[in-house]
Amino acid sequence: MTTTGNAVLDAIRSRRVVRAMTDEPVPRADIETVLDAARWAPTAGNRHLQRYVATDDPTTLHLLRMTAPGMVQRPTAAITICTDRALAADFGFPPDSAGLHVDVGTAAATLLLAAHAIGLGAGPVTSFSRAAAAVVLRLPDGWRPELIVCLGYPAPRPPAPMRGRARLTWRDLTVWVP
Ligand SMILES: Cc1cc2nc3c(=O)[nH]c(=O)nc-3n(C[C@H](O)[C@H](O)[C@H](O)COP(=O)(O)O)c2cc1C
């Protein structure tokens, strides 16, 4: 089966974390398109225990950035994925349940791909103070901020990507059994 020209696979392959963004605001309708994609992400037990806190307010974004050493970019919008831990407890999830963490990952991947699919740049941030972000975002009790997805338009001449390993092939990452 040929995999070139497949829209989903092409989007997965071409998405990159964007850490340099212009100051052009992202239209609300586009943020809503990205948010709407998130509800299609798979969740443990189909419980949908993640909540999304969206902002395009410059002051809130500035304050949020101050809580986040890992936020290299200056986004014009951000979506913070939170886990509603009170609701999770009601459904019997222990606080350290793997499913709750995995749900954040599936949500983040879906948000990043959705943003990319409509021409937005996006970057995940986990290096931030949960306590400070909760205050800035006025989170209700029991909502834990897990991951911030920065949104904006990619800058025309981005800096070199973060240094890391050369792109791995699927063979590098896979073992077959038996
Ligand atoms: C769980 C997780 C946390 C991350 N946290 C940050 C972060 O705090 N700041 C950042 O700039 N990038 C962060 N990233 C992005 C990775 O550094 C990025 O995915 C990696 O460098 C590969 O880049 P690519 O996705 O463009 O291929 C995070 C990614 C994941 C999956």
The ligand as an ORCA input file, in Angstrom:
! r2SCAN-3c Opt
* xyz 0 1
  C       5.612     15.334     26.998
  C       6.324     16.396     26.185
  C       6.791     17.535     26.811
  C       7.411     18.549     26.073
  N       7.779     19.698     26.711
  C       8.328     20.696     25.969
  C       8.647     21.943     26.585
  O       8.436     22.171     27.790
  N       9.187     22.911     25.801
  C       9.415     22.712     24.463
  O       9.908     23.639     23.804
  N       9.135     21.543     23.846
  C       8.587     20.539     24.561
  N       8.255     19.357     23.952
  C       8.501     19.184     22.499
  C       9.667     18.232     22.173
  O      10.888     18.809     22.589
  C       9.629     17.968     20.652
  O       8.524     17.171     20.362
  C      10.893     17.307     20.178
  O      11.967     18.194     20.261
  C      10.760     16.835     18.729
  O      10.361     17.886     17.900
  P       9.250     17.623     16.771
  O       7.985     17.259     17.501
  O       9.179     18.917     16.013
  O       9.741     16.493     15.913
  C       7.623     18.354     24.666
  C       7.162     17.196     24.041
  C       6.497     16.232     24.787
  C       5.975     14.988     24.073
*
